[in-house]
Amino acid sequence: MMPKVNIDKDIPESKKAQIDYMRKIEKENLERVRGLQKIRRRNIYTGFFLGGAVLGIYLYSILAVKQEKFLDELDDPQTMKQ
């Protein structure tokens, strides 16, 4: 991480307008970063939700196919003729 710059000590010849502009840009950048953090958090929640939904559908499908009996009837056609 970069060290924080103390404007008054490190850049004494700066004009007030430049300092005000730097502070304004710094404030806007912090707001932008906070917004991106919120979006990232929502994306993570959405990813977990979608992953859980896909896993649930997959597990349900596996259990539903496992319980079906019609394939057993097709395997043994001789019992059906008698």
MARMARTOR-455983 format. One record per atom (N, C-alpha, C, O): atom name; residue number from 1; x negated, y, z. Coordinates in steps of 0.05 Angstrom, whole numbers, plus 32768, in hexadecimal, padded with zeros to 4 digits. Layout:
REM residues N
+------+-----+------+-------+------+
| atom |   n | east | north |   up |
+------+-----+------+-------+------+
|   CA | NUM |    X |     Y |    Z |
...
+------+-----+------+-------+------+
//
This chain:
REM residues 82
+------+-----+------+-------+------+
| atom |   n | east | north |   up |
+------+-----+------+-------+------+
|    N |   1 | 7FEF |  7FE9 | 8000 |
|   CA |   1 | 8000 |  8000 | 8000 |
|    C |   1 | 7FEE |  8019 | 8000 |
|    O |   1 | 7FD9 |  8019 | 800D |
|    N |   2 | 7FF7 |  802C | 7FF2 |
|   CA |   2 | 7FE7 |  8045 | 7FF0 |
|    C |   2 | 7FEA |  8056 | 8009 |
|    O |   2 | 7FFF |  8056 | 8015 |
|    N |   3 | 7FD5 |  8064 | 8011 |
|   CA |   3 | 7FD7 |  8075 | 8029 |
|    C |   3 | 7FE9 |  808D | 8023 |
|    O |   3 | 7FEA |  8097 | 800D |
|    N |   4 | 7FF7 |  8095 | 8037 |
|   CA |   4 | 8009 |  80AD | 8034 |
|    C |   4 | 7FF8 |  80C6 | 8033 |
|    O |   4 | 7FE5 |  80C9 | 8042 |
|    N |   5 | 7FFF |  80D8 | 8022 |
|   CA |   5 | 7FF0 |  80F1 | 801E |
|    C |   5 | 7FFC |  8106 | 8030 |
|    O |   5 | 8014 |  810B | 802F |
|    N |   6 | 7FEC |  8113 | 803F |
|   CA |   6 | 7FF5 |  812A | 804F |
|    C |   6 | 7FF0 |  8143 | 803D |
|    O |   6 | 7FD9 |  814B | 8039 |
|    N |   7 | 8004 |  814F | 8033 |
|   CA |   7 | 8002 |  8164 | 8020 |
|    C |   7 | 7FF4 |  817D | 802C |
|    O |   7 | 7FE3 |  8189 | 801E |
|    N |   8 | 7FFB |  8184 | 8044 |
|   CA |   8 | 7FEF |  819C | 8050 |
|    C |   8 | 7FD1 |  8199 | 8054 |
|    O |   8 | 7FC2 |  81AC | 8051 |
|    N |   9 | 7FC8 |  8181 | 805B |
|   CA |   9 | 7FAC |  817D | 8061 |
|    C |   9 | 7F9C |  8175 | 8049 |
|    O |   9 | 7F86 |  817F | 8045 |
|    N |  10 | 7FA6 |  8163 | 8038 |
|   CA |  10 | 7F97 |  8159 | 8021 |
|    C |  10 | 7F97 |  816C | 8009 |
|    O |  10 | 7F84 |  816C | 7FFA |
|    N |  11 | 7FAC |  817B | 8006 |
|   CA |  11 | 7FAE |  818D | 7FEF |
|    C |  11 | 7FB5 |  81A9 | 7FF9 |
|    O |  11 | 7FCC |  81B2 | 7FF6 |
|    N |  12 | 7FA2 |  81B7 | 8004 |
|   CA |  12 | 7FA9 |  81D1 | 8010 |
|    C |  12 | 7FAF |  81E7 | 7FFC |
|    O |  12 | 7FBD |  81FA | 8002 |
|    N |  13 | 7FA6 |  81E4 | 7FE3 |
|   CA |  13 | 7FAA |  81F9 | 7FCF |
|    C |  13 | 7FC5 |  81F5 | 7FC0 |
|    O |  13 | 7FCA |  8204 | 7FAD |
|    N |  14 | 7FD5 |  81E2 | 7FC8 |
|   CA |  14 | 7FEE |  81DE | 7FBB |
|    C |  14 | 8001 |  81F5 | 7FBF |
|    O |  14 | 8001 |  8202 | 7FD5 |
|    N |  15 | 8010 |  81FA | 7FAC |
|   CA |  15 | 8024 |  8210 | 7FAE |
|    C |  15 | 803D |  8205 | 7FBA |
|    O |  15 | 8043 |  81ED | 7FB9 |
|    N |  16 | 804D |  8216 | 7FC6 |
|   CA |  16 | 8066 |  820D | 7FD3 |
|    C |  16 | 8079 |  8200 | 7FC0 |
|    O |  16 | 8086 |  81EC | 7FC7 |
|    N |  17 | 807B |  8209 | 7FA7 |
|   CA |  17 | 808D |  81FD | 7F94 |
|    C |  17 | 8085 |  81E1 | 7F8D |
|    O |  17 | 8096 |  81CF | 7F8A |
|    N |  18 | 806B |  81DC | 7F8B |
|   CA |  18 | 8061 |  81C1 | 7F85 |
|    C |  18 | 8067 |  81AE | 7F9C |
|    O |  18 | 806F |  8197 | 7F98 |
|    N |  19 | 8063 |  81B8 | 7FB4 |
|   CA |  19 | 8069 |  81A8 | 7FCC |
|    C |  19 | 8086 |  81A1 | 7FCE |
|    O |  19 | 808E |  818A | 7FD4 |
|    N |  20 | 8097 |  81B5 | 7FC9 |
|   CA |  20 | 80B4 |  81B0 | 7FCA |
|    C |  20 | 80BC |  819C | 7FB4 |
|    O |  20 | 80CD |  818B | 7FB9 |
|    N |  21 | 80B0 |  819E | 7F9D |
|   CA |  21 | 80B7 |  818C | 7F87 |
|    C |  21 | 80AE |  816F | 7F8F |
|    O |  21 | 80BC |  815C | 7F89 |
|    N |  22 | 8096 |  816C | 7F9B |
|   CA |  22 | 808D |  8152 | 7FA3 |
|    C |  22 | 809F |  8145 | 7FB8 |
|    O |  22 | 80A5 |  812D | 7FB6 |
|    N |  23 | 80A8 |  8155 | 7FCA |
|   CA |  23 | 80BB |  814B | 7FDF |
|    C |  23 | 80D5 |  8143 | 7FD3 |
|    O |  23 | 80E1 |  812F | 7FDB |
|    N |  24 | 80DF |  8153 | 7FBF |
|   CA |  24 | 80F8 |  814C | 7FB2 |
|    C |  24 | 80F5 |  8131 | 7FA3 |
|    O |  24 | 8107 |  8120 | 7FA5 |
|    N |  25 | 80DF |  812E | 7F94 |
|   CA |  25 | 80DB |  8115 | 7F85 |
|    C |  25 | 80D8 |  80FE | 7F99 |
|    O |  25 | 80E3 |  80E8 | 7F93 |
|    N |  26 | 80CA |  8102 | 7FAF |
|   CA |  26 | 80C7 |  80EC | 7FC3 |
|    C |  26 | 80E3 |  80E4 | 7FCE |
|    O |  26 | 80E8 |  80CC | 7FD2 |
|    N |  27 | 80F4 |  80F7 | 7FD4 |
|   CA |  27 | 810E |  80F1 | 7FDE |
|    C |  27 | 811F |  80E2 | 7FCA |
|    O |  27 | 812C |  80CF | 7FD1 |
|    N |  28 | 811E |  80EB | 7FB1 |
|   CA |  28 | 812D |  80DD | 7F9C |
|    C |  28 | 8123 |  80C0 | 7F98 |
|    O |  28 | 8132 |  80AE | 7F93 |
|    N |  29 | 8109 |  80BD | 7F9A |
|   CA |  29 | 80FD |  80A2 | 7F97 |
|    C |  29 | 8106 |  8090 | 7FAD |
|    O |  29 | 810C |  8078 | 7FA8 |
|    N |  30 | 8107 |  809A | 7FC6 |
|   CA |  30 | 8110 |  8089 | 7FDD |
|    C |  30 | 812D |  8081 | 7FD9 |
|    O |  30 | 8135 |  806B | 7FDF |
|    N |  31 | 813E |  8094 | 7FCF |
|   CA |  31 | 815A |  808D | 7FCA |
|    C |  31 | 815D |  8078 | 7FB4 |
|    O |  31 | 816D |  8066 | 7FB6 |
|    N |  32 | 814C |  807A | 7F9F |
|   CA |  32 | 814C |  8067 | 7F8A |
|    C |  32 | 8144 |  804B | 7F94 |
|    O |  32 | 8150 |  8037 | 7F8D |
|    N |  33 | 8130 |  804A | 7FA5 |
|   CA |  33 | 8127 |  8031 | 7FB0 |
|    C |  33 | 813C |  8024 | 7FC2 |
|    O |  33 | 8140 |  800C | 7FC0 |
|    N |  34 | 814A |  8034 | 7FD1 |
|   CA |  34 | 815F |  8029 | 7FE2 |
|    C |  34 | 8176 |  801E | 7FD1 |
|    O |  34 | 8181 |  8009 | 7FD8 |
|    N |  35 | 817C |  802C | 7FBB |
|   CA |  35 | 8191 |  8021 | 7FA9 |
|    C |  35 | 8189 |  8007 | 7F9D |
|    O |  35 | 8199 |  7FF5 | 7F9A |
|    N |  36 | 816F |  8005 | 7F94 |
|   CA |  36 | 8166 |  7FEC | 7F88 |
|    C |  36 | 8165 |  7FD6 | 7F9D |
|    O |  36 | 816A |  7FBF | 7F96 |
|    N |  37 | 8160 |  7FDC | 7FB6 |
|   CA |  37 | 8160 |  7FC7 | 7FCB |
|    C |  37 | 817C |  7FBD | 7FCF |
|    O |  37 | 8180 |  7FA5 | 7FD3 |
|    N |  38 | 8190 |  7FCE | 7FCE |
|   CA |  38 | 81AC |  7FC6 | 7FD1 |
|    C |  38 | 81B4 |  7FB4 | 7FB9 |
|    O |  38 | 81C1 |  7F9F | 7FBD |
|    N |  39 | 81AC |  7FBC | 7FA1 |
|   CA |  39 | 81B3 |  7FAC | 7F8A |
|    C |  39 | 81A5 |  7F90 | 7F8B |
|    O |  39 | 81B2 |  7F7C | 7F85 |
|    N |  40 | 818C |  7F90 | 7F94 |
|   CA |  40 | 817E |  7F76 | 7F97 |
|    C |  40 | 818C |  7F64 | 7FAB |
|    O |  40 | 818F |  7F4C | 7FA6 |
|    N |  41 | 8194 |  7F6F | 7FC2 |
|   CA |  41 | 81A2 |  7F60 | 7FD6 |
|    C |  41 | 81BC |  7F54 | 7FCB |
|    O |  41 | 81C2 |  7F3D | 7FD0 |
|    N |  42 | 81CB |  7F64 | 7FBC |
|   CA |  42 | 81E4 |  7F5A | 7FB0 |
|    C |  42 | 81DF |  7F44 | 7F9C |
|    O |  42 | 81EE |  7F31 | 7F9A |
|    N |  43 | 81C9 |  7F48 | 7F8D |
|   CA |  43 | 81C2 |  7F33 | 7F79 |
|    C |  43 | 81BB |  7F19 | 7F86 |
|    O |  43 | 81C1 |  7F03 | 7F7C |
|    N |  44 | 81AD |  7F1A | 7F9D |
|   CA |  44 | 81A6 |  7F02 | 7FAC |
|    C |  44 | 81BF |  7EF4 | 7FB6 |
|    O |  44 | 81C2 |  7EDC | 7FB3 |
|    N |  45 | 81D2 |  7F04 | 7FC1 |
|   CA |  45 | 81EB |  7EF8 | 7FCB |
|    C |  45 | 81FB |  7EEB | 7FB4 |
|    O |  45 | 8206 |  7ED5 | 7FB7 |
|    N |  46 | 81FB |  7EF9 | 7F9D |
|   CA |  46 | 8209 |  7EEE | 7F86 |
|    C |  46 | 81FC |  7ED4 | 7F7C |
|    O |  46 | 820A |  7EC1 | 7F75 |
|    N |  47 | 81E2 |  7ED3 | 7F7C |
|   CA |  47 | 81D4 |  7EBB | 7F74 |
|    C |  47 | 81DA |  7EA4 | 7F86 |
|    O |  47 | 81DE |  7E8D | 7F7D |
|    N |  48 | 81DA |  7EA9 | 7FA1 |
|   CA |  48 | 81E0 |  7E93 | 7FB3 |
|    C |  48 | 81FD |  7E8A | 7FB0 |
|    O |  48 | 8203 |  7E72 | 7FB1 |
|    N |  49 | 8210 |  7E9D | 7FAB |
|   CA |  49 | 822C |  7E96 | 7FA7 |
|    C |  49 | 822F |  7E84 | 7F8E |
|    O |  49 | 823C |  7E70 | 7F8F |
|    N |  50 | 8223 |  7E8D | 7F78 |
|   CA |  50 | 8225 |  7E7E | 7F5F |
|    C |  50 | 8218 |  7E63 | 7F61 |
|    O |  50 | 8222 |  7E4F | 7F57 |
|    N |  51 | 8200 |  7E62 | 7F6E |
|   CA |  51 | 81F3 |  7E49 | 7F72 |
|    C |  51 | 8203 |  7E35 | 7F83 |
|    O |  51 | 8205 |  7E1E | 7F7D |
|    N |  52 | 8210 |  7E40 | 7F98 |
|   CA |  52 | 8221 |  7E2F | 7FA8 |
|    C |  52 | 823A |  7E25 | 7F99 |
|    O |  52 | 8242 |  7E0E | 7F9C |
|    N |  53 | 8245 |  7E37 | 7F88 |
|   CA |  53 | 825C |  7E2F | 7F78 |
|    C |  53 | 8254 |  7E19 | 7F65 |
|    O |  53 | 8263 |  7E05 | 7F61 |
|    N |  54 | 823E |  7E1C | 7F57 |
|   CA |  54 | 8235 |  7E08 | 7F44 |
|    C |  54 | 822F |  7DED | 7F53 |
|    O |  54 | 8237 |  7DD8 | 7F49 |
|    N |  55 | 8222 |  7DEE | 7F69 |
|   CA |  55 | 821C |  7DD6 | 7F79 |
|    C |  55 | 8236 |  7DC9 | 7F82 |
|    O |  55 | 8239 |  7DB0 | 7F81 |
|    N |  56 | 824A |  7DD9 | 7F8B |
|   CA |  56 | 8263 |  7DCE | 7F93 |
|    C |  56 | 8272 |  7DC0 | 7F7D |
|    O |  56 | 827D |  7DAB | 7F80 |
|    N |  57 | 8272 |  7DCD | 7F65 |
|   CA |  57 | 8280 |  7DC1 | 7F4E |
|    C |  57 | 8272 |  7DA7 | 7F46 |
|    O |  57 | 827F |  7D93 | 7F3F |
|    N |  58 | 8257 |  7DA7 | 7F47 |
|   CA |  58 | 8248 |  7D8F | 7F3F |
|    C |  58 | 824E |  7D79 | 7F53 |
|    O |  58 | 8254 |  7D62 | 7F4A |
|    N |  59 | 824D |  7D7E | 7F6D |
|   CA |  59 | 8253 |  7D69 | 7F80 |
|    C |  59 | 826F |  7D5F | 7F7E |
|    O |  59 | 8274 |  7D47 | 7F81 |
|    N |  60 | 8282 |  7D71 | 7F7A |
|   CA |  60 | 829E |  7D69 | 7F77 |
|    C |  60 | 82A1 |  7D57 | 7F5E |
|    O |  60 | 82AF |  7D43 | 7F5F |
|    N |  61 | 8294 |  7D5E | 7F48 |
|   CA |  61 | 8296 |  7D4E | 7F30 |
|    C |  61 | 828A |  7D32 | 7F34 |
|    O |  61 | 8295 |  7D1E | 7F2C |
|    N |  62 | 8273 |  7D31 | 7F42 |
|   CA |  62 | 8267 |  7D17 | 7F47 |
|    C |  62 | 827A |  7D06 | 7F58 |
|    O |  62 | 827D |  7CEE | 7F53 |
|    N |  63 | 8285 |  7D11 | 7F6D |
|   CA |  63 | 8297 |  7D02 | 7F7E |
|    C |  63 | 82B1 |  7CFA | 7F6F |
|    O |  63 | 82BB |  7CE4 | 7F73 |
|    N |  64 | 82BB |  7D0B | 7F5E |
|   CA |  64 | 82D3 |  7D05 | 7F4F |
|    C |  64 | 82CE |  7CEE | 7F3B |
|    O |  64 | 82DF |  7CDC | 7F39 |
|    N |  65 | 82B8 |  7CEE | 7F2E |
|   CA |  65 | 82B2 |  7CD8 | 7F1B |
|    C |  65 | 82AD |  7CBE | 7F2A |
|    O |  65 | 82B4 |  7CA9 | 7F20 |
|    N |  66 | 82A1 |  7CC0 | 7F41 |
|   CA |  66 | 829A |  7CA8 | 7F51 |
|    C |  66 | 82B4 |  7C9A | 7F5A |
|    O |  66 | 82B4 |  7C82 | 7F5D |
|    N |  67 | 82C9 |  7CA9 | 7F5D |
|   CA |  67 | 82E2 |  7C9D | 7F68 |
|    C |  67 | 82F5 |  7C92 | 7F52 |
|    O |  67 | 8308 |  7C85 | 7F58 |
|    N |  68 | 82EE |  7C98 | 7F39 |
|   CA |  68 | 8300 |  7C8F | 7F23 |
|    C |  68 | 82FE |  7C71 | 7F1F |
|    O |  68 | 82E9 |  7C65 | 7F21 |
|    N |  69 | 8315 |  7C65 | 7F1A |
|   CA |  69 | 8317 |  7C48 | 7F18 |
|    C |  69 | 831C |  7C3E | 7EFB |
|    O |  69 | 831A |  7C27 | 7EF5 |
|    N |  70 | 8322 |  7C51 | 7EE8 |
|   CA |  70 | 8329 |  7C48 | 7ECE |
|    C |  70 | 8312 |  7C3B | 7EBF |
|    O |  70 | 8317 |  7C2A | 7EAD |
|    N |  71 | 82F9 |  7C42 | 7EC6 |
|   CA |  71 | 82E2 |  7C35 | 7EB8 |
|    C |  71 | 82E0 |  7C18 | 7EC1 |
|    O |  71 | 82D6 |  7C07 | 7EB1 |
|    N |  72 | 82E8 |  7C12 | 7ED9 |
|   CA |  72 | 82E7 |  7BF6 | 7EE3 |
|    C |  72 | 82FA |  7BE4 | 7ED3 |
|    O |  72 | 82F4 |  7BCD | 7ECD |
|    N |  73 | 8311 |  7BEF | 7ECB |
|   CA |  73 | 8325 |  7BE0 | 7EBC |
|    C |  73 | 831B |  7BDB | 7EA0 |
|    O |  73 | 8322 |  7BC6 | 7E94 |
|    N |  74 | 830C |  7BED | 7E94 |
|   CA |  74 | 8302 |  7BE9 | 7E79 |
|    C |  74 | 82EB |  7BD5 | 7E78 |
|    O |  74 | 82E7 |  7BC8 | 7E63 |
|    N |  75 | 82DD |  7BD0 | 7E8D |
|   CA |  75 | 82C7 |  7BBD | 7E8E |
|    C |  75 | 82D0 |  7BA0 | 7E8D |
|    O |  75 | 82C1 |  7B8F | 7E83 |
|    N |  76 | 82E7 |  7B9B | 7E97 |
|   CA |  76 | 82F1 |  7B7F | 7E99 |
|    C |  76 | 830B |  7B7C | 7E8A |
|    O |  76 | 8321 |  7B7B | 7E96 |
|    N |  77 | 830A |  7B79 | 7E6F |
|   CA |  77 | 8323 |  7B77 | 7E60 |
|    C |  77 | 8331 |  7B5C | 7E62 |
|    O |  77 | 8349 |  7B5B | 7E5C |
|    N |  78 | 8323 |  7B48 | 7E6B |
|   CA |  78 | 8330 |  7B2D | 7E6D |
|    C |  78 | 8344 |  7B2C | 7E83 |
|    O |  78 | 8358 |  7B1D | 7E81 |
|    N |  79 | 8340 |  7B3B | 7E98 |
|   CA |  79 | 8354 |  7B3B | 7EAE |
|    C |  79 | 836E |  7B49 | 7EA6 |
|    O |  79 | 8383 |  7B43 | 7EB1 |
|    N |  80 | 836B |  7B5B | 7E93 |
|   CA |  80 | 8383 |  7B69 | 7E8A |
|    C |  80 | 8394 |  7B58 | 7E78 |
|    O |  80 | 83AD |  7B5C | 7E78 |
|    N |  81 | 8389 |  7B45 | 7E69 |
|   CA |  81 | 8398 |  7B33 | 7E57 |
|    C |  81 | 83A8 |  7B1E | 7E66 |
|    O |  81 | 83BD |  7B16 | 7E5C |
|    N |  82 | 839F |  7B16 | 7E7D |
|   CA |  82 | 83AC |  7B01 | 7E8B |
|    C |  82 | 83C4 |  7B0A | 7E9A |
|    O |  82 | 83D2 |  7AFA | 7EA7 |
+------+-----+------+-------+------+
//
